[in-house]
Amino acid sequence: MQRGHHGQTPAAWTASVVVMVAFLIGTLAVVLEIWWLFWVGGVGLLIVGGILGKVMSMMGYGMPQDAHQT
């Protein structure tokens, strides 16, 4: 019997991918010195990724509540 998903849920994967894209955009923006892109594309997308992961988890795409208990 599997006790947990170890983060292998649609909510976790979606949030992880969005956050990785945000870091990629932020890194490129700093290297190219495009500061508005850093704040809008990097930091803004980072916040969106966190919110998106939480919302998807609340919609049932995350780990079930009974899986949190050991």
Phi, psi and omega in degrees: 000128180278128183273331182209169181267349182054036177081006182271066179234159177303323180295316181293317180295318180297313180298319181296317180294316180296318179294320178296320177296321179298317178293323177297312179297316179298319179295313178297322180295321178291316180297319181272359180057046175252089191290326178295325178291325176300312183286318183279307184280326182272295183291318180298316179290329176298316178294318179299320179298318177295316179293318180298317178297318179293316180296316179296323177296319179291335178278356178103007180266006179256197180288135178299150183299324181288344178283344179288335182277141179252000000 
